[in-house]
Amino acid sequence: MQIKRKTNKTQESSDSRGRKRNRDTSTEKVKMEDDDFIEQDCHIDIPKSLKDILLEDWENITKENLVVQLPAKITVTDILSRYSQYNEINGNDEILEQAIQGLKLYFNHTLGTMLLYRSERNQFEELQSYGKEWADLYGGEHLLRLFVELPVLLNQTNVDFETLEILKSTFMDILIFIQDNEKEFFVKDYQTNRD
């Protein structure tokens, strides 16, 4: 089986100088059944209005010394449950539910290591006494941070191209759902950091 590689801009510019570079971190070589490789793009486009929320969140935390008030009024679990209910109207399926559960699992496992700013660590430590999953305490701002990290996380998985495309499509649909409901999901409820 012959599979043509997708050429990215980095490769094109370096090919013209006679050297190949592969520095595009949003792609990964995927092994096919007959030992051919293709490059897989794991890029997820975050809508501009959600990027603006992420930027405002960053400024509040790093420049204004604020933290999101937790537990969140609308949690990650709430957002994903509402998305699931929304999709039941549109014909929900098992793959969608697995993607949602996988997203929640990623959130719970990566919050403490990838999704927090240094100034949020004390708040995180205090919340451990609640004995709940992180997705039941944190809200939309932290979920958006996960979407920023998802390409890196997906590059570390061993999924086939078709599954990856389904996941990316589902994640993009979730982002559009979040964007459509952003006034409800992002209440901009910050408090002074007690560090």
Short mmCIF file of the C-alpha atoms (twelve columns), coordinates in Angstrom:
data_MODEL
# 
_entry.id   MODEL 
# 
loop_
_atom_site.group_PDB 
_atom_site.id 
_atom_site.type_symbol 
_atom_site.label_atom_id 
_atom_site.label_alt_id 
_atom_site.label_comp_id 
_atom_site.label_asym_id 
_atom_site.label_seq_id 
_atom_site.Cartn_x 
_atom_site.Cartn_y 
_atom_site.Cartn_z 
_atom_site.pdbx_PDB_model_num 
ATOM 1   C CA . MET A 1   0.000   0.000  0.000  1 
ATOM 2   C CA . GLN A 2   1.433   3.379  -1.017 1 
ATOM 3   C CA . ILE A 3   0.467   6.315  1.149  1 
ATOM 4   C CA . LYS A 4   1.644   9.781  0.311  1 
ATOM 5   C CA . ARG A 5   2.872   11.875 3.164  1 
ATOM 6   C CA . LYS A 6   1.210   15.137 3.893  1 
ATOM 7   C CA . THR A 7   3.782   17.875 3.396  1 
ATOM 8   C CA . ASN A 8   3.642   20.643 5.948  1 
ATOM 9   C CA . LYS A 9   4.976   24.188 5.584  1 
ATOM 10  C CA . THR A 10  8.030   23.461 7.713  1 
ATOM 11  C CA . GLN A 11  9.057   20.605 5.466  1 
ATOM 12  C CA . GLU A 12  8.429   22.566 2.271  1 
ATOM 13  C CA . SER A 13  10.660  25.446 3.304  1 
ATOM 14  C CA . SER A 14  13.440  23.161 4.475  1 
ATOM 15  C CA . ASP A 15  13.182  20.872 1.425  1 
ATOM 16  C CA . SER A 16  14.075  23.807 -0.803 1 
ATOM 17  C CA . ARG A 17  17.395  24.105 1.060  1 
ATOM 18  C CA . GLY A 18  18.135  20.410 0.727  1 
ATOM 19  C CA . ARG A 19  17.478  19.400 4.334  1 
ATOM 20  C CA . LYS A 20  14.367  17.976 5.890  1 
ATOM 21  C CA . ARG A 21  13.067  19.199 9.189  1 
ATOM 22  C CA . ASN A 22  10.216  17.741 11.093 1 
ATOM 23  C CA . ARG A 23  9.507   20.217 13.846 1 
ATOM 24  C CA . ASP A 24  5.757   20.456 13.519 1 
ATOM 25  C CA . THR A 25  4.617   19.123 16.895 1 
ATOM 26  C CA . SER A 26  1.016   18.742 15.797 1 
ATOM 27  C CA . THR A 27  1.808   15.761 13.585 1 
ATOM 28  C CA . GLU A 28  2.774   12.218 14.344 1 
ATOM 29  C CA . LYS A 29  3.863   9.265  12.253 1 
ATOM 30  C CA . VAL A 30  1.283   6.535  12.433 1 
ATOM 31  C CA . LYS A 31  2.166   2.949  11.683 1 
ATOM 32  C CA . MET A 32  -0.144  1.301  9.186  1 
ATOM 33  C CA . GLU A 33  -0.770  -2.448 8.957  1 
ATOM 34  C CA . ASP A 34  1.765   -2.989 6.174  1 
ATOM 35  C CA . ASP A 35  4.538   -0.990 7.928  1 
ATOM 36  C CA . ASP A 36  4.009   2.187  5.877  1 
ATOM 37  C CA . PHE A 37  3.830   5.426  7.811  1 
ATOM 38  C CA . ILE A 38  1.721   8.507  7.351  1 
ATOM 39  C CA . GLU A 39  1.817   11.755 9.240  1 
ATOM 40  C CA . GLN A 40  -1.212  12.465 11.308 1 
ATOM 41  C CA . ASP A 41  -2.337  16.003 12.094 1 
ATOM 42  C CA . CYS A 42  -3.745  16.340 15.610 1 
ATOM 43  C CA . HIS A 43  -4.517  20.041 15.425 1 
ATOM 44  C CA . ILE A 44  -7.733  21.187 17.111 1 
ATOM 45  C CA . ASP A 45  -9.014  24.651 16.189 1 
ATOM 46  C CA . ILE A 46  -10.308 26.526 19.207 1 
ATOM 47  C CA . PRO A 47  -12.887 29.182 18.239 1 
ATOM 48  C CA . LYS A 48  -11.708 32.777 18.675 1 
ATOM 49  C CA . SER A 49  -14.238 33.677 21.373 1 
ATOM 50  C CA . LEU A 50  -12.998 30.714 23.449 1 
ATOM 51  C CA . LYS A 51  -9.374  31.744 22.858 1 
ATOM 52  C CA . ASP A 52  -10.349 35.168 24.203 1 
ATOM 53  C CA . ILE A 53  -11.722 33.501 27.339 1 
ATOM 54  C CA . LEU A 54  -8.443  31.611 27.745 1 
ATOM 55  C CA . LEU A 55  -6.480  34.842 27.358 1 
ATOM 56  C CA . GLU A 56  -8.634  36.646 29.921 1 
ATOM 57  C CA . ASP A 57  -8.272  33.659 32.265 1 
ATOM 58  C CA . TRP A 58  -4.477  33.787 31.888 1 
ATOM 59  C CA . GLU A 59  -4.409  37.529 32.586 1 
ATOM 60  C CA . ASN A 60  -6.628  37.184 35.663 1 
ATOM 61  C CA . ILE A 61  -4.421  34.477 37.118 1 
ATOM 62  C CA . THR A 62  -0.939  35.631 36.155 1 
ATOM 63  C CA . LYS A 63  -1.310  39.411 36.220 1 
ATOM 64  C CA . GLU A 64  -4.196  40.116 38.595 1 
ATOM 65  C CA . ASN A 65  -3.346  37.361 41.130 1 
ATOM 66  C CA . LEU A 66  -6.853  35.905 40.933 1 
ATOM 67  C CA . VAL A 67  -8.077  32.316 40.820 1 
ATOM 68  C CA . VAL A 68  -11.338 30.854 39.583 1 
ATOM 69  C CA . GLN A 69  -13.798 30.410 42.433 1 
ATOM 70  C CA . LEU A 70  -14.199 26.694 43.089 1 
ATOM 71  C CA . PRO A 71  -16.129 24.480 43.164 1 
ATOM 72  C CA . ALA A 72  -17.415 25.860 39.882 1 
ATOM 73  C CA . LYS A 73  -21.120 26.620 39.531 1 
ATOM 74  C CA . ILE A 74  -21.093 24.699 36.238 1 
ATOM 75  C CA . THR A 75  -18.492 21.948 36.308 1 
ATOM 76  C CA . VAL A 76  -16.711 20.033 33.566 1 
ATOM 77  C CA . THR A 77  -19.049 17.118 34.294 1 
ATOM 78  C CA . ASP A 78  -22.063 19.429 33.876 1 
ATOM 79  C CA . ILE A 79  -20.789 20.764 30.542 1 
ATOM 80  C CA . LEU A 80  -20.055 17.300 29.159 1 
ATOM 81  C CA . SER A 81  -23.413 15.956 30.422 1 
ATOM 82  C CA . ARG A 82  -25.253 18.806 28.742 1 
ATOM 83  C CA . TYR A 83  -23.370 18.130 25.531 1 
ATOM 84  C CA . SER A 84  -24.345 14.464 25.769 1 
ATOM 85  C CA . GLN A 85  -28.012 15.405 26.333 1 
ATOM 86  C CA . TYR A 86  -27.835 17.819 23.402 1 
ATOM 87  C CA . ASN A 87  -26.571 14.987 21.204 1 
ATOM 88  C CA . GLU A 88  -29.290 12.570 22.327 1 
ATOM 89  C CA . ILE A 89  -31.673 14.818 20.423 1 
ATOM 90  C CA . ASN A 90  -29.389 14.522 17.383 1 
ATOM 91  C CA . GLY A 91  -28.917 10.739 17.578 1 
ATOM 92  C CA . ASN A 92  -26.341 9.844  20.221 1 
ATOM 93  C CA . ASP A 93  -24.070 6.832  19.725 1 
ATOM 94  C CA . GLU A 94  -21.619 4.728  21.686 1 
ATOM 95  C CA . ILE A 95  -18.513 6.303  20.121 1 
ATOM 96  C CA . LEU A 96  -19.658 9.743  21.245 1 
ATOM 97  C CA . GLU A 97  -20.149 8.552  24.823 1 
ATOM 98  C CA . GLN A 98  -16.697 6.950  24.815 1 
ATOM 99  C CA . ALA A 99  -15.155 10.200 23.561 1 
ATOM 100 C CA . ILE A 100 -16.908 12.173 26.310 1 
ATOM 101 C CA . GLN A 101 -15.819 9.703  28.984 1 
ATOM 102 C CA . GLY A 102 -12.275 9.767  27.587 1 
ATOM 103 C CA . LEU A 103 -12.242 13.557 27.724 1 
ATOM 104 C CA . LYS A 104 -13.379 13.486 31.349 1 
ATOM 105 C CA . LEU A 105 -10.737 10.877 32.160 1 
ATOM 106 C CA . TYR A 106 -8.038  13.000 30.504 1 
ATOM 107 C CA . PHE A 107 -9.238  15.992 32.506 1 
ATOM 108 C CA . ASN A 108 -9.117  14.157 35.840 1 
ATOM 109 C CA . HIS A 109 -5.653  12.744 35.106 1 
ATOM 110 C CA . THR A 110 -3.992  15.845 33.675 1 
ATOM 111 C CA . LEU A 111 -5.423  18.648 35.799 1 
ATOM 112 C CA . GLY A 112 -2.719  18.532 38.471 1 
ATOM 113 C CA . THR A 113 0.174   18.038 36.065 1 
ATOM 114 C CA . MET A 114 -0.699  19.995 32.907 1 
ATOM 115 C CA . LEU A 115 -3.662  22.313 33.337 1 
ATOM 116 C CA . LEU A 116 -2.880  24.471 36.369 1 
ATOM 117 C CA . TYR A 117 -0.830  27.619 36.727 1 
ATOM 118 C CA . ARG A 118 1.672   27.635 39.580 1 
ATOM 119 C CA . SER A 119 -0.449  30.135 41.520 1 
ATOM 120 C CA . GLU A 120 -3.392  27.688 41.465 1 
ATOM 121 C CA . ARG A 121 -1.511  24.866 43.205 1 
ATOM 122 C CA . ASN A 122 -2.574  25.769 46.772 1 
ATOM 123 C CA . GLN A 123 -6.225  25.904 45.761 1 
ATOM 124 C CA . PHE A 124 -5.795  22.502 44.086 1 
ATOM 125 C CA . GLU A 125 -4.283  21.047 47.286 1 
ATOM 126 C CA . GLU A 126 -7.168  22.435 49.380 1 
ATOM 127 C CA . LEU A 127 -9.750  20.889 47.051 1 
ATOM 128 C CA . GLN A 128 -8.307  17.401 47.513 1 
ATOM 129 C CA . SER A 129 -10.164 17.215 50.840 1 
ATOM 130 C CA . TYR A 130 -13.501 17.324 48.955 1 
ATOM 131 C CA . GLY A 131 -12.976 13.722 47.843 1 
ATOM 132 C CA . LYS A 132 -14.522 14.337 44.417 1 
ATOM 133 C CA . GLU A 133 -13.269 13.931 40.877 1 
ATOM 134 C CA . TRP A 134 -11.643 17.087 39.514 1 
ATOM 135 C CA . ALA A 135 -14.271 17.258 36.764 1 
ATOM 136 C CA . ASP A 136 -16.876 17.690 39.524 1 
ATOM 137 C CA . LEU A 137 -15.036 20.700 41.004 1 
ATOM 138 C CA . TYR A 138 -13.506 22.612 38.088 1 
ATOM 139 C CA . GLY A 139 -15.331 24.383 35.278 1 
ATOM 140 C CA . GLY A 140 -15.132 25.609 31.716 1 
ATOM 141 C CA . GLU A 141 -11.901 27.598 31.933 1 
ATOM 142 C CA . HIS A 142 -9.952  24.514 32.937 1 
ATOM 143 C CA . LEU A 143 -11.756 22.384 30.343 1 
ATOM 144 C CA . LEU A 144 -10.635 24.835 27.647 1 
ATOM 145 C CA . ARG A 145 -7.058  24.442 28.878 1 
ATOM 146 C CA . LEU A 146 -7.422  20.699 28.272 1 
ATOM 147 C CA . PHE A 147 -8.451  21.344 24.669 1 
ATOM 148 C CA . VAL A 148 -5.216  23.308 24.212 1 
ATOM 149 C CA . GLU A 149 -3.229  20.289 25.448 1 
ATOM 150 C CA . LEU A 150 -5.255  17.621 23.604 1 
ATOM 151 C CA . PRO A 151 -3.070  17.547 20.464 1 
ATOM 152 C CA . VAL A 152 -0.046  16.664 22.615 1 
ATOM 153 C CA . LEU A 153 -2.025  14.024 24.486 1 
ATOM 154 C CA . LEU A 154 -3.477  12.523 21.307 1 
ATOM 155 C CA . ASN A 155 -0.005  12.324 19.778 1 
ATOM 156 C CA . GLN A 156 0.985   10.075 22.683 1 
ATOM 157 C CA . THR A 157 -1.834  7.611  22.056 1 
ATOM 158 C CA . ASN A 158 -1.788  4.652  19.758 1 
ATOM 159 C CA . VAL A 159 -4.988  5.238  17.792 1 
ATOM 160 C CA . ASP A 160 -5.579  4.645  14.122 1 
ATOM 161 C CA . PHE A 161 -6.201  7.487  11.689 1 
ATOM 162 C CA . GLU A 162 -9.954  6.891  11.410 1 
ATOM 163 C CA . THR A 163 -10.444 6.921  15.195 1 
ATOM 164 C CA . LEU A 164 -8.355  10.063 15.520 1 
ATOM 165 C CA . GLU A 165 -10.477 11.815 12.902 1 
ATOM 166 C CA . ILE A 166 -13.660 10.828 14.761 1 
ATOM 167 C CA . LEU A 167 -12.196 12.126 18.035 1 
ATOM 168 C CA . LYS A 168 -11.092 15.412 16.477 1 
ATOM 169 C CA . SER A 169 -14.530 15.896 14.925 1 
ATOM 170 C CA . THR A 170 -16.221 15.171 18.257 1 
ATOM 171 C CA . PHE A 171 -13.897 17.531 20.135 1 
ATOM 172 C CA . MET A 172 -14.539 20.289 17.598 1 
ATOM 173 C CA . ASP A 173 -18.281 19.733 18.001 1 
ATOM 174 C CA . ILE A 174 -17.927 19.986 21.794 1 
ATOM 175 C CA . LEU A 175 -16.022 23.258 21.390 1 
ATOM 176 C CA . ILE A 176 -18.776 24.665 19.172 1 
ATOM 177 C CA . PHE A 177 -21.348 23.588 21.779 1 
ATOM 178 C CA . ILE A 178 -19.310 25.320 24.505 1 
ATOM 179 C CA . GLN A 179 -19.027 28.427 22.343 1 
ATOM 180 C CA . ASP A 180 -22.790 28.469 21.752 1 
ATOM 181 C CA . ASN A 181 -23.314 28.344 25.539 1 
ATOM 182 C CA . GLU A 182 -20.326 30.397 26.677 1 
ATOM 183 C CA . LYS A 183 -22.391 33.035 28.517 1 
ATOM 184 C CA . GLU A 184 -23.771 30.296 30.743 1 
ATOM 185 C CA . PHE A 185 -20.606 28.204 31.105 1 
ATOM 186 C CA . PHE A 186 -18.147 31.039 31.812 1 
ATOM 187 C CA . VAL A 187 -19.476 33.205 34.613 1 
ATOM 188 C CA . LYS A 188 -16.078 34.866 35.186 1 
ATOM 189 C CA . ASP A 189 -16.247 34.131 38.886 1 
ATOM 190 C CA . TYR A 190 -12.749 34.925 40.159 1 
ATOM 191 C CA . GLN A 191 -11.497 35.570 43.665 1 
ATOM 192 C CA . THR A 192 -8.254  36.914 45.088 1 
ATOM 193 C CA . ASN A 193 -5.565  34.274 45.351 1 
ATOM 194 C CA . ARG A 194 -4.773  33.588 49.022 1 
ATOM 195 C CA . ASP A 195 -1.156  32.544 48.379 1 
# 
